Amino acid sequence: MDRLIVLLLASTGMRPGEMAALDVRDVDLAHGTINVDKTMTKAEAGHYRYVQGDTKTPKGRRRLPIPPFLRDGLEELVAGRDGGEPLFTSPRGERLLYAQWSKRVFRPAMAAAGIDPDGRTLTLYSLRHTFASVAIAAGADVKTLQELMGHEDATVTLNTYAAAFADRRVEVAGAVSDAFDDALGQTPTDGHF
């Protein structure tokens, strides 16, 4: 289950609180989507008491495509379970508290892998940024990324990931140059503009 959580967060852009709030019924295998319409937030600073509430998504709900490599793990996780049960649970069978899970599982795993030895750089939220960076590198436009990430508007997406989009300037310039090379190579040369 721990591996599935990391892969889910890194491949969907879901917020950690949204992941923790998922119920079994939110996984729609028939349509290949995960319905995100609630989140878990800390009720009191410094305590592990969480309350369920609405997401930051303006429409209150978004449907995220299930990456094919997660399908088998999700099928196994939901098999034979009641739709109202939490999708991810603690070792005691209660709804997962993502901050505790991060301290108990995620940070030690990153340290053991030598990725974040002191446990101070990467957080579960870093996986959301991983998703955005990979999506941008794969050619996601701002509007699509905004919808997948559940940002209020495209300005939030641009302000957060502007550097990742800017890194594509050379790629875009090359594509435009190739398009002109193709077009100019097919234009008859007759001395006219």
Z-matrix of the N, CA and C atoms (Angstrom, degrees):
N
C 1 1.445
C 2 1.533 1 110.99
N 3 1.329 2 117.47 1 -36.42
C 4 1.465 3 120.44 2 -177.54
C 5 1.523 4 111.19 3 -61.47
N 6 1.318 5 116.58 4 -44.18
C 7 1.463 6 121.14 5 178.52
C 8 1.529 7 110.09 6 -62.12
N 9 1.317 8 116.49 7 -41.46
C 10 1.458 9 121.61 8 -179.94
C 11 1.530 10 110.90 9 -61.71
N 12 1.313 11 117.60 10 -39.69
C 13 1.468 12 121.16 11 178.69
C 14 1.527 13 110.36 12 -62.23
N 15 1.324 14 116.68 13 -48.26
C 16 1.464 15 120.40 14 -179.16
C 17 1.527 16 110.32 15 -61.14
N 18 1.329 17 116.65 16 -46.93
C 19 1.465 18 119.94 17 -179.10
C 20 1.527 19 111.65 18 -65.13
N 21 1.323 20 116.87 19 -37.92
C 22 1.464 21 120.34 20 178.58
C 23 1.530 22 110.76 21 -62.02
N 24 1.326 23 116.67 22 -48.12
C 25 1.464 24 120.40 23 -179.22
C 26 1.530 25 111.26 24 -64.31
N 27 1.320 26 117.41 25 -40.95
C 28 1.465 27 121.16 26 -176.68
C 29 1.523 28 112.98 27 -75.72
N 30 1.330 29 117.68 28 -22.12
C 31 1.467 30 118.86 29 -175.03
C 32 1.531 31 114.17 30 -109.75
N 33 1.330 32 116.76 31 2.81
C 34 1.470 33 119.39 32 178.08
C 35 1.522 34 113.12 33 -125.06
N 36 1.319 35 118.59 34 -19.28
C 37 1.461 36 121.24 35 -176.85
C 38 1.514 37 113.16 36 79.17
N 39 1.311 38 116.46 37 10.42
C 40 1.458 39 121.55 38 -179.42
C 41 1.535 40 110.58 39 -66.56
N 42 1.312 41 116.48 40 143.61
C 43 1.458 42 121.40 41 174.98
C 44 1.535 43 108.48 42 -73.67
N 45 1.340 44 118.20 43 148.55
C 46 1.464 45 119.97 44 179.11
C 47 1.533 46 113.35 45 -55.26
N 48 1.315 47 117.80 46 -39.69
C 49 1.464 48 120.88 47 178.73
C 50 1.519 49 112.24 48 -65.53
N 51 1.330 50 116.61 49 -33.64
C 52 1.467 51 120.69 50 177.41
C 53 1.519 52 110.06 51 -68.68
N 54 1.326 53 116.53 52 -40.93
C 55 1.466 54 120.77 53 177.39
C 56 1.524 55 110.15 54 -60.43
N 57 1.318 56 116.54 55 -45.45
C 58 1.467 57 120.70 56 -177.71
C 59 1.527 58 112.07 57 -66.28
N 60 1.321 59 117.55 58 -26.71
C 61 1.466 60 121.52 59 -178.30
C 62 1.529 61 113.22 60 -85.68
N 63 1.330 62 117.51 61 -7.70
C 64 1.460 63 119.67 62 -178.18
C 65 1.529 64 111.64 63 -62.61
N 66 1.310 65 114.99 64 138.05
C 67 1.459 66 121.63 65 171.64
C 68 1.520 67 107.92 66 -107.14
N 69 1.304 68 116.77 67 165.01
C 70 1.462 69 121.63 68 179.87
C 71 1.527 70 110.01 69 -54.86
N 72 1.319 71 118.59 70 -41.86
C 73 1.467 72 121.95 71 -177.10
C 74 1.530 73 113.29 72 -66.40
N 75 1.326 74 118.12 73 -15.27
C 76 1.462 75 120.88 74 179.31
C 77 1.524 76 112.65 75 -74.61
N 78 1.320 77 116.48 76 -16.26
C 79 1.465 78 120.83 77 177.81
C 80 1.526 79 107.13 78 -89.67
N 81 1.312 80 116.04 79 109.70
C 82 1.463 81 122.48 80 -178.11
C 83 1.531 82 108.52 81 -104.72
N 84 1.325 83 115.22 82 85.77
C 85 1.456 84 120.27 83 -177.05
C 86 1.523 85 111.93 84 -65.93
N 87 1.325 86 117.13 85 -32.06
C 88 1.466 87 120.84 86 -179.47
C 89 1.530 88 111.44 87 -61.36
N 90 1.333 89 116.72 88 -36.10
C 91 1.466 90 121.17 89 -179.54
C 92 1.530 91 112.59 90 -103.58
N 93 1.333 92 116.37 91 -2.70
C 94 1.456 93 119.88 92 178.77
C 95 1.508 94 114.14 93 68.10
N 96 1.347 95 116.46 94 34.05
C 97 1.466 96 120.23 95 -178.69
C 98 1.520 97 111.72 96 -132.09
N 99 1.307 98 114.15 97 161.68
C 100 1.461 99 122.58 98 171.04
C 101 1.518 100 105.74 99 -117.89
N 102 1.315 101 116.50 100 126.20
C 103 1.459 102 121.93 101 -179.92
C 104 1.526 103 109.14 102 -89.51
N 105 1.307 104 116.13 103 119.25
C 106 1.462 105 121.98 104 -179.41
C 107 1.525 106 107.38 105 -110.73
N 108 1.338 107 116.22 106 109.50
C 109 1.468 108 119.22 107 -178.85
C 110 1.523 109 113.52 108 -138.89
N 111 1.339 110 116.38 109 9.43
C 112 1.462 111 119.78 110 178.55
C 113 1.527 112 108.98 111 -153.86
N 114 1.313 113 115.45 112 166.49
C 115 1.458 114 120.91 113 179.66
C 116 1.518 115 109.58 114 -145.47
N 117 1.309 116 115.44 115 161.41
C 118 1.457 117 121.55 116 174.30
C 119 1.526 118 106.88 117 -108.12
N 120 1.321 119 116.43 118 129.86
C 121 1.457 120 121.06 119 178.26
C 122 1.516 121 109.40 120 -128.79
N 123 1.326 122 115.00 121 154.11
C 124 1.464 123 119.56 122 178.80
C 125 1.519 124 109.49 123 -67.88
N 126 1.318 125 115.36 124 132.62
C 127 1.461 126 120.49 125 -179.98
C 128 1.518 127 111.32 126 -84.76
N 129 1.321 128 115.24 127 -32.23
C 130 1.464 129 119.74 128 -178.83
C 131 1.517 130 108.44 129 -136.78
N 132 1.305 131 117.18 130 132.66
C 133 1.457 132 120.78 131 -179.28
C 134 1.530 133 110.02 132 -60.07
N 135 1.303 134 115.85 133 135.16
C 136 1.459 135 120.76 134 176.38
C 137 1.517 136 115.00 135 81.94
N 138 1.310 137 118.35 136 -2.25
C 139 1.459 138 121.31 137 -179.91
C 140 1.524 139 109.13 138 -117.15
N 141 1.312 140 116.25 139 156.57
C 142 1.457 141 120.72 140 176.95
C 143 1.515 142 110.18 141 -96.48
N 144 1.304 143 115.64 142 53.84
C 145 1.459 144 121.78 143 174.55
C 146 1.521 145 107.26 144 -114.51
N 147 1.314 146 115.52 145 122.15
C 148 1.455 147 120.63 146 -175.20
C 149 1.516 148 110.22 147 -118.78
N 150 1.325 149 114.49 148 152.19
C 151 1.454 150 120.05 149 174.39
C 152 1.524 151 107.95 150 -126.49
N 153 1.307 152 114.97 151 150.53
C 154 1.449 153 120.25 152 178.62
C 155 1.523 154 109.19 153 -90.62
N 156 1.320 155 115.52 154 136.74
C 157 1.453 156 120.10 155 179.48
C 158 1.512 157 111.00 156 -151.56
N 159 1.327 158 115.14 157 -170.75
C 160 1.456 159 121.23 158 -179.50
C 161 1.520 160 110.50 159 -74.83
N 162 1.322 161 115.31 160 153.30
C 163 1.456 162 120.40 161 175.93
C 164 1.525 163 109.16 162 -75.28
N 165 1.336 164 114.47 163 172.78
C 166 1.467 165 119.79 164 175.40
C 167 1.521 166 111.36 165 -79.59
N 168 1.322 167 116.71 166 -9.20
C 169 1.450 168 121.55 167 -177.86
C 170 1.529 169 109.60 168 -62.26
N 171 1.326 170 118.65 169 127.20
C 172 1.463 171 121.78 170 -175.52
C 173 1.532 172 114.22 171 -54.85
N 174 1.296 173 117.71 172 -41.53
C 175 1.462 174 120.56 173 -179.43
C 176 1.526 175 111.57 174 -81.26
N 177 1.322 176 116.45 175 -4.37
C 178 1.455 177 120.73 176 177.84
C 179 1.518 178 114.28 177 83.05
N 180 1.317 179 117.19 178 -11.28
C 181 1.461 180 119.81 179 -176.83
C 182 1.520 181 109.96 180 -153.94
N 183 1.311 182 114.24 181 143.92
C 184 1.458 183 118.65 182 170.46
C 185 1.521 184 108.94 183 -144.33
N 186 1.303 185 114.85 184 153.26
C 187 1.468 186 121.46 185 178.72
C 188 1.523 187 107.12 186 -111.03
N 189 1.312 188 114.61 187 120.46
C 190 1.459 189 119.74 188 -179.78
C 191 1.518 190 109.42 189 -103.39
N 192 1.324 191 117.34 190 135.32
C 193 1.455 192 119.10 191 177.26
C 194 1.528 193 111.05 192 -66.68
N 195 1.319 194 116.10 193 140.72
C 196 1.469 195 120.82 194 176.55
C 197 1.521 196 107.57 195 -82.78
N 198 1.330 197 117.85 196 118.64
C 199 1.459 198 119.30 197 175.91
C 200 1.535 199 109.13 198 -61.13
N 201 1.329 200 117.89 199 137.22
C 202 1.469 201 120.49 200 -176.45
C 203 1.522 202 114.62 201 -53.19
N 204 1.332 203 117.75 202 -35.08
C 205 1.458 204 119.58 203 -178.01
C 206 1.538 205 113.07 204 -71.51
N 207 1.333 206 117.78 205 -10.68
C 208 1.474 207 121.25 206 176.85
C 209 1.528 208 112.52 207 -96.27
N 210 1.303 209 116.58 208 -14.55
C 211 1.468 210 120.78 209 -172.45
C 212 1.532 211 113.11 210 -55.64
N 213 1.327 212 117.45 211 -50.25
C 214 1.467 213 119.99 212 -177.80
C 215 1.527 214 111.39 213 -60.90
N 216 1.325 215 116.68 214 -43.46
C 217 1.469 216 120.23 215 179.92
C 218 1.513 217 111.91 216 -63.93
N 219 1.329 218 117.05 217 -39.75
C 220 1.464 219 120.59 218 178.51
C 221 1.524 220 110.99 219 -70.39
N 222 1.328 221 117.71 220 -39.62
C 223 1.471 222 120.75 221 176.86
C 224 1.518 223 110.20 222 -58.11
N 225 1.315 224 115.75 223 -45.68
C 226 1.463 225 120.96 224 179.70
C 227 1.532 226 110.96 225 -63.61
N 228 1.321 227 116.44 226 -40.51
C 229 1.462 228 121.08 227 -177.57
C 230 1.530 229 112.84 228 -67.22
N 231 1.332 230 118.01 229 -35.17
C 232 1.465 231 120.65 230 -176.72
C 233 1.535 232 113.16 231 -91.77
N 234 1.315 233 117.22 232 -15.02
C 235 1.472 234 121.12 233 -174.89
C 236 1.529 235 111.81 234 -55.28
N 237 1.335 236 114.83 235 124.10
C 238 1.457 237 121.55 236 175.45
C 239 1.513 238 116.18 237 71.86
N 240 1.319 239 117.33 238 10.55
C 241 1.463 240 120.30 239 -178.34
C 242 1.521 241 110.64 240 -102.94
N 243 1.316 242 115.41 241 150.28
C 244 1.463 243 122.34 242 177.12
C 245 1.521 244 109.57 243 -68.18
N 246 1.323 245 117.38 244 140.17
C 247 1.456 246 122.52 245 -177.12
C 248 1.511 247 114.92 246 -59.60
N 249 1.333 248 117.88 247 -27.68
C 250 1.461 249 121.01 248 -177.65
C 251 1.515 250 114.34 249 -86.01
N 252 1.317 251 117.98 250 -3.58
C 253 1.470 252 120.84 251 179.53
C 254 1.526 253 110.75 252 -73.85
N 255 1.324 254 117.35 253 150.74
C 256 1.464 255 119.38 254 173.56
C 257 1.527 256 109.58 255 -61.73
N 258 1.315 257 117.50 256 139.17
C 259 1.458 258 120.81 257 179.64
C 260 1.522 259 110.46 258 -66.55
N 261 1.317 260 116.24 259 -49.00
C 262 1.465 261 121.40 260 -179.92
C 263 1.525 262 108.97 261 -108.66
N 264 1.318 263 115.71 262 131.56
C 265 1.466 264 120.11 263 -176.95
C 266 1.526 265 111.05 264 -127.02
N 267 1.317 266 113.40 265 160.38
C 268 1.463 267 121.39 266 175.64
C 269 1.528 268 108.52 267 -75.60
N 270 1.324 269 117.31 268 171.61
C 271 1.471 270 119.38 269 176.05
C 272 1.539 271 112.90 270 -57.17
N 273 1.332 272 116.70 271 -22.65
C 274 1.469 273 120.13 272 178.47
C 275 1.525 274 112.80 273 -90.06
N 276 1.338 275 117.14 274 3.46
C 277 1.455 276 120.85 275 177.22
C 278 1.520 277 115.00 276 85.30
N 279 1.310 278 116.94 277 9.02
C 280 1.465 279 121.26 278 178.99
C 281 1.523 280 109.81 279 -94.28
N 282 1.331 281 116.44 280 165.04
C 283 1.468 282 120.55 281 177.64
C 284 1.523 283 109.01 282 -54.47
N 285 1.316 284 115.65 283 135.45
C 286 1.452 285 122.29 284 -177.81
C 287 1.526 286 111.08 285 -64.75
N 288 1.311 287 116.85 286 130.65
C 289 1.462 288 122.19 287 171.52
C 290 1.521 289 105.89 288 -96.27
N 291 1.312 290 116.56 289 107.29
C 292 1.458 291 120.02 290 -168.49
C 293 1.525 292 114.08 291 -63.41
N 294 1.325 293 119.33 292 -31.64
C 295 1.469 294 120.64 293 179.00
C 296 1.531 295 110.03 294 -67.68
N 297 1.309 296 116.77 295 -41.14
C 298 1.467 297 119.73 296 177.03
C 299 1.525 298 110.61 297 -67.09
N 300 1.330 299 116.58 298 -42.39
C 301 1.460 300 120.52 299 179.10
C 302 1.526 301 110.29 300 -61.13
N 303 1.322 302 116.58 301 -39.95
C 304 1.453 303 120.87 302 179.20
C 305 1.526 304 110.67 303 -61.64
N 306 1.315 305 116.90 304 -45.10
C 307 1.474 306 120.55 305 179.78
C 308 1.527 307 111.62 306 -68.31
N 309 1.313 308 116.52 307 -37.69
C 310 1.467 309 121.34 308 -175.78
C 311 1.524 310 112.66 309 -80.48
N 312 1.338 311 117.74 310 -35.04
C 313 1.465 312 120.83 311 -171.75
C 314 1.534 313 113.09 312 -120.42
N 315 1.324 314 117.37 313 -55.74
C 316 1.466 315 121.31 314 -170.67
C 317 1.522 316 112.68 315 -64.82
N 318 1.314 317 117.56 316 -54.49
C 319 1.471 318 120.12 317 -177.13
C 320 1.527 319 112.18 318 -61.97
N 321 1.347 320 118.92 319 -45.06
C 322 1.472 321 117.95 320 176.61
C 323 1.532 322 112.78 321 -61.51
N 324 1.320 323 117.30 322 -35.41
C 325 1.471 324 119.88 323 179.03
C 326 1.525 325 110.62 324 -66.82
N 327 1.329 326 117.60 325 -41.68
C 328 1.460 327 120.90 326 178.54
C 329 1.529 328 110.54 327 -64.79
N 330 1.327 329 116.58 328 -40.35
C 331 1.463 330 120.56 329 178.61
C 332 1.532 331 110.55 330 -65.97
N 333 1.316 332 117.15 331 -43.61
C 334 1.469 333 121.22 332 -179.87
C 335 1.519 334 111.56 333 -63.59
N 336 1.322 335 116.61 334 -32.96
C 337 1.465 336 121.09 335 179.23
C 338 1.532 337 111.95 336 -81.15
N 339 1.334 338 116.80 337 -5.45
C 340 1.458 339 120.73 338 -179.35
C 341 1.517 340 113.50 339 76.72
N 342 1.335 341 116.88 340 11.23
C 343 1.466 342 121.21 341 -177.99
C 344 1.521 343 110.94 342 -81.00
N 345 1.321 344 116.18 343 -38.75
C 346 1.469 345 121.70 344 -179.33
C 347 1.530 346 107.16 345 -142.95
N 348 1.343 347 117.01 346 73.14
C 349 1.464 348 120.58 347 -171.66
C 350 1.527 349 115.82 348 -55.89
N 351 1.334 350 117.33 349 -35.70
C 352 1.467 351 118.22 350 -178.66
C 353 1.527 352 112.53 351 -91.37
N 354 1.330 353 117.71 352 -4.14
C 355 1.459 354 121.44 353 176.83
C 356 1.516 355 114.24 354 69.37
N 357 1.318 356 117.20 355 22.83
C 358 1.465 357 119.63 356 -175.66
C 359 1.527 358 113.92 357 -114.02
N 360 1.312 359 117.65 358 -9.79
C 361 1.455 360 119.80 359 -173.60
C 362 1.521 361 112.42 360 -95.77
N 363 1.316 362 116.73 361 -50.73
C 364 1.459 363 120.90 362 -175.79
C 365 1.521 364 112.16 363 -93.16
N 366 1.316 365 114.76 364 140.76
C 367 1.454 366 121.50 365 175.15
C 368 1.527 367 107.49 366 -128.51
N 369 1.305 368 116.99 367 173.88
C 370 1.457 369 119.25 368 175.17
C 371 1.523 370 110.58 369 -60.46
N 372 1.318 371 116.41 370 -32.44
C 373 1.457 372 120.22 371 178.74
C 374 1.533 373 111.60 372 -65.83
N 375 1.330 374 117.07 373 -24.36
C 376 1.462 375 120.92 374 177.08
C 377 1.527 376 110.40 375 -60.73
N 378 1.322 377 116.90 376 -30.11
C 379 1.462 378 120.58 377 179.12
C 380 1.527 379 110.72 378 -66.92
N 381 1.309 380 116.95 379 -31.85
C 382 1.472 381 121.63 380 175.62
C 383 1.528 382 109.66 381 -64.78
N 384 1.325 383 116.24 382 -41.98
C 385 1.459 384 120.49 383 177.85
C 386 1.532 385 111.13 384 -67.98
N 387 1.327 386 116.24 385 -33.14
C 388 1.463 387 119.87 386 175.17
C 389 1.518 388 109.75 387 -60.06
N 390 1.329 389 116.01 388 -47.30
C 391 1.463 390 120.19 389 178.54
C 392 1.527 391 110.72 390 -56.14
N 393 1.322 392 116.50 391 -49.15
C 394 1.468 393 120.34 392 -177.42
C 395 1.522 394 110.87 393 -61.23
N 396 1.312 395 117.44 394 -43.21
C 397 1.468 396 120.94 395 -179.60
C 398 1.520 397 111.73 396 -63.90
N 399 1.328 398 116.96 397 -43.60
C 400 1.460 399 120.89 398 179.11
C 401 1.528 400 109.95 399 -66.44
N 402 1.329 401 117.42 400 -41.11
C 403 1.464 402 121.10 401 179.70
C 404 1.529 403 110.93 402 -62.89
N 405 1.321 404 116.96 403 -43.07
C 406 1.460 405 120.93 404 178.97
C 407 1.530 406 110.02 405 -64.37
N 408 1.328 407 117.13 406 -44.35
C 409 1.464 408 120.89 407 178.79
C 410 1.526 409 111.37 408 -62.04
N 411 1.333 410 116.38 409 -29.49
C 412 1.467 411 120.98 410 179.13
C 413 1.526 412 112.18 411 -83.24
N 414 1.337 413 117.07 412 -2.16
C 415 1.459 414 120.48 413 175.47
C 416 1.517 415 115.61 414 103.16
N 417 1.328 416 118.58 415 12.13
C 418 1.470 417 120.00 416 178.61
C 419 1.526 418 110.30 417 -61.74
N 420 1.325 419 115.28 418 135.40
C 421 1.460 420 119.42 419 175.78
C 422 1.526 421 108.96 420 -84.33
N 423 1.317 422 116.17 421 166.23
C 424 1.466 423 121.86 422 -175.20
C 425 1.530 424 111.67 423 -59.51
N 426 1.317 425 117.94 424 -43.89
C 427 1.469 426 121.63 425 -176.34
C 428 1.526 427 111.13 426 -64.69
N 429 1.317 428 117.61 427 -43.95
C 430 1.460 429 120.82 428 178.77
C 431 1.520 430 110.48 429 -64.04
N 432 1.328 431 116.30 430 -45.03
C 433 1.464 432 120.01 431 179.22
C 434 1.526 433 110.68 432 -62.08
N 435 1.314 434 117.03 433 -41.33
C 436 1.470 435 121.18 434 177.97
C 437 1.525 436 110.25 435 -56.76
N 438 1.324 437 116.81 436 -47.24
C 439 1.470 438 121.02 437 -178.43
C 440 1.518 439 111.70 438 -66.19
N 441 1.322 440 117.70 439 -42.99
C 442 1.460 441 120.60 440 -179.97
C 443 1.524 442 111.69 441 -64.23
N 444 1.326 443 116.52 442 -38.56
C 445 1.457 444 120.54 443 -176.61
C 446 1.527 445 112.49 444 -84.75
N 447 1.327 446 117.00 445 -14.04
C 448 1.453 447 119.97 446 178.94
C 449 1.515 448 113.59 447 76.67
N 450 1.336 449 116.20 448 28.52
C 451 1.471 450 119.77 449 176.80
C 452 1.523 451 110.30 450 -74.57
N 453 1.317 452 115.09 451 149.35
C 454 1.464 453 120.87 452 -178.84
C 455 1.525 454 111.99 453 -59.04
N 456 1.324 455 116.32 454 -44.36
C 457 1.459 456 119.80 455 176.40
C 458 1.527 457 109.14 456 -151.24
N 459 1.313 458 115.57 457 171.91
C 460 1.463 459 120.83 458 -176.05
C 461 1.526 460 112.36 459 -65.30
N 462 1.323 461 117.61 460 -23.02
C 463 1.462 462 120.98 461 178.22
C 464 1.521 463 110.73 462 -61.72
N 465 1.316 464 116.53 463 -41.34
C 466 1.472 465 120.64 464 178.15
C 467 1.519 466 109.55 465 -61.03
N 468 1.328 467 116.11 466 -44.96
C 469 1.459 468 120.98 467 179.75
C 470 1.526 469 110.60 468 -61.74
N 471 1.318 470 116.58 469 -47.33
C 472 1.469 471 120.06 470 -179.94
C 473 1.522 472 111.93 471 -64.14
N 474 1.325 473 117.13 472 -43.36
C 475 1.465 474 119.88 473 -179.34
C 476 1.522 475 111.57 474 -64.65
N 477 1.335 476 116.77 475 -34.93
C 478 1.458 477 120.56 476 -178.19
C 479 1.519 478 112.19 477 -77.50
N 480 1.337 479 116.78 478 -38.94
C 481 1.472 480 120.05 479 -171.95
C 482 1.524 481 113.36 480 -119.19
N 483 1.313 482 117.25 481 24.16
C 484 1.469 483 120.79 482 -178.07
C 485 1.521 484 111.83 483 -55.88
N 486 1.313 485 117.61 484 -41.96
C 487 1.469 486 120.16 485 -177.97
C 488 1.526 487 111.29 486 -62.21
N 489 1.314 488 117.06 487 -38.20
C 490 1.466 489 119.84 488 179.74
C 491 1.526 490 110.57 489 -67.35
N 492 1.327 491 117.11 490 -38.52
C 493 1.465 492 119.63 491 177.00
C 494 1.531 493 110.02 492 -69.18
N 495 1.327 494 117.63 493 -40.04
C 496 1.456 495 121.53 494 -179.50
C 497 1.527 496 111.18 495 -62.18
N 498 1.305 497 117.73 496 -30.94
C 499 1.455 498 121.56 497 179.96
C 500 1.521 499 112.60 498 -63.66
N 501 1.309 500 118.35 499 -11.20
C 502 1.457 501 122.05 500 -177.97
C 503 1.529 502 112.49 501 -94.65
N 504 1.329 503 118.05 502 6.19
C 505 1.461 504 120.35 503 -177.45
C 506 1.523 505 112.40 504 -58.21
N 507 1.318 506 117.12 505 -45.26
C 508 1.461 507 120.91 506 -178.45
C 509 1.527 508 109.76 507 -65.08
N 510 1.336 509 116.19 508 -42.01
C 511 1.460 510 120.82 509 178.73
C 512 1.530 511 111.07 510 -61.58
N 513 1.334 512 116.68 511 -46.05
C 514 1.464 513 121.05 512 179.93
C 515 1.528 514 110.25 513 -64.78
N 516 1.316 515 117.10 514 -44.69
C 517 1.469 516 120.42 515 178.94
C 518 1.525 517 110.38 516 -59.99
N 519 1.319 518 117.01 517 -39.99
C 520 1.461 519 120.97 518 178.01
C 521 1.521 520 112.00 519 -64.35
N 522 1.339 521 116.42 520 -41.35
C 523 1.465 522 120.60 521 179.25
C 524 1.527 523 110.97 522 -65.33
N 525 1.331 524 116.69 523 -41.05
C 526 1.466 525 120.54 524 177.95
C 527 1.528 526 109.41 525 -64.44
N 528 1.317 527 117.25 526 -43.87
C 529 1.464 528 121.34 527 178.49
C 530 1.526 529 110.72 528 -60.50
N 531 1.319 530 117.34 529 -43.77
C 532 1.470 531 121.07 530 178.18
C 533 1.524 532 111.06 531 -61.09
N 534 1.337 533 116.70 532 -41.21
C 535 1.462 534 120.42 533 179.61
C 536 1.522 535 110.74 534 -63.20
N 537 1.338 536 116.93 535 -42.04
C 538 1.462 537 119.93 536 178.05
C 539 1.523 538 111.09 537 -68.62
N 540 1.335 539 117.01 538 -39.94
C 541 1.466 540 119.59 539 177.43
C 542 1.523 541 110.42 540 -58.63
N 543 1.330 542 116.17 541 -43.91
C 544 1.464 543 120.39 542 179.11
C 545 1.524 544 110.64 543 -63.59
N 546 1.324 545 116.41 544 -46.23
C 547 1.465 546 120.68 545 -177.43
C 548 1.528 547 111.05 546 -66.56
N 549 1.325 548 116.71 547 -43.25
C 550 1.459 549 120.22 548 -178.29
C 551 1.525 550 111.33 549 -71.32
N 552 1.300 551 116.37 550 -30.05
C 553 1.458 552 120.29 551 177.97
C 554 1.511 553 112.34 552 -69.46
N 555 1.337 554 117.48 553 -21.09
C 556 1.462 555 121.21 554 -178.99
C 557 1.519 556 112.13 555 -101.14
N 558 1.330 557 118.21 556 -1.68
C 559 1.467 558 121.92 557 -178.36
C 560 1.533 559 108.77 558 -87.74
N 561 1.324 560 116.60 559 127.13
C 562 1.466 561 117.86 560 177.75
C 563 1.526 562 110.58 561 -63.99
N 564 1.307 563 115.38 562 139.35
C 565 1.452 564 119.58 563 179.14
C 566 1.533 565 107.05 564 -94.90
N 567 1.335 566 116.04 565 108.52
C 568 1.478 567 120.03 566 -179.05
C 569 1.515 568 111.40 567 -126.09
N 570 1.319 569 115.86 568 15.82
C 571 1.444 570 118.79 569 178.23
C 572 1.511 571 114.21 570 85.77
N 573 1.310 572 117.65 571 -5.17
C 574 1.462 573 120.67 572 178.41
C 575 1.523 574 109.16 573 -102.04
N 576 1.293 575 114.49 574 154.11
C 577 1.469 576 121.51 575 177.98
C 578 1.480 577 108.44 576 -63.37
